[in-house]
Amino acid sequence: MAGNLYLTPAATFVGLRGVPLVALSRNSLHPALVIGSESVTIRVLRRHRLALGDIREVGVAWRLAHQLTIVPRRGLRIFSANFMSRKDVTRAVEALEQRGVALDAAAAALLKGDASPP
């Protein structure tokens, strides 16, 4: 496994589990996503660090951008990063899969090349 993967999304969000398209906070000025060997760090208003074992699953969707959603095992919050490039969201999903994080059906389809978003 390679070192940390540093990505710069177009924007990052904190939302509520089960409440789509509603953000509690967002960052489009200086967003960041770092996928490390033991954790994921996403910067929204502040840095949020999630151990890989604390992530229930990762999903992707097309919502005006390629949206990567990280769902923790506990708590009400979810974390999202929007990418303008399909290549960048694919790199993130590949890195998370290599580190043993569960993928939803859409994320798995993205890696197989079956995903429908542009």
Buried (B, 14 or more C-beta within 10 A) or exposed (E): EEEEBEBEBBBBBBBEEEEEEEBBEBBEEEBBBBBBEEBBBBBBEEEBEBEBEBBBBBBBBBEEBBBBBBBBEEEEBBBBBBBEEBEBBBBBBBBBBEBEBBBBEBBBBBBEEEBEBE
